[in-house]
């Protein structure tokens, strides 16, 4: 009997798992099941070059169509899985198909958290996760239009940067006291608030949204202090929810993501998971994370594919992320959770500096702003046992390569 | 269109037609050239499109910017002819270019 692997989810992790299964020598059937009608594509450009109209849809594909033929991977697109029987190893799709499998990989990613205030069904309110989302957003994305962005996270700020460049009038509303509050330090928040202000983007912190009113083609966003902001376009970027409901209903253990071990196995035999939908252990940090990241999706998919092919490639990675806004490339290495001090290298009033996050004398993470050398050094230093010298990190006169000595 | 030859570490050669302006990472990925990953999609963020440029062609390439230079330090086996293929765009003067791919991306 030929063994069958189902990859549930046609995003970055799903595409990587398909490729890696073949690289690891898996010879059985591989089906890649995606809810969207497109082959797996890159999501990072959606809020950047694709939104800006600089990149056609065809160039977003992670692998060309020919790859799936050559690797004998069967894409099953535009369908949603509705039921999973993990014991009988059978998956039911919304077109009525039932698929038997030997192993199944959850690569289901996440979906934007929805606003839950009155008026959240306004036709000019948008979210950004898929090509379809951006195509819909772009219909009214033109110079002079007013855009209100709810949430000063990465999605919100990246869209703000593109919109400002295209001549839209942009206001960002953030409920927390500062931009990017969930992921970075006050130093980096302040920097991004400044560069957006310089580009004419207004970021209002401590500003909650209570409801959305208005007509079909003009929204009015009402804030906590009763003000109304008119906008042709509203975008909410208020976080991602992992797609775990099918796993939960099949009795697979979840806790802020599908729980997996360092090999990608869930607690249920034959069921694995990779990417944004997982809550996974990180041996370098000695704790569990749920990450929203391309790199993590790729690395976890490689690990899970190896496991499914009968190999052993435990996941142990320093997570990394990037964000492009204007002429700024932010590169983050590591996770700063629990840091007790920061070390700033370079001048945050310029457009090139790095902020290192320490717990005691241990380096947890770096936010490198147009500072790739510091980003790379941190990726080497974070997993290394021992301590770092804060004074040397802070001294921009010490060459980066000497930090590694 | 220009022709670019990719040579794998095991000597396998592939000649790919590349439209002008397209990066040599994207051309490799979309033509199933093994040994080039391009995980970040070509924004010089990951250094998984490391290539070695045949010496005769080095001088014809656009010079390296500081971001590429720094990112290349992530690549295993960096040499004096190392470049990131996402930063190399097909142009008429590169017709016939030869790139060698490493045994694997870091």
Interface residues (C-beta under 8 A of the other chain):
Chain A: X42 X44 X45 X59 X61 X63 X64 X66 X67 X70 X294 X295 X298 X322 X324 X329 X331 X370 X372 X373 X375 X376 X379
Chain B: X26 X29 X30 X31 X32 X39 X40 X41 X43 X44 X45 X46 X66 X67 X70 X71 X73 X74
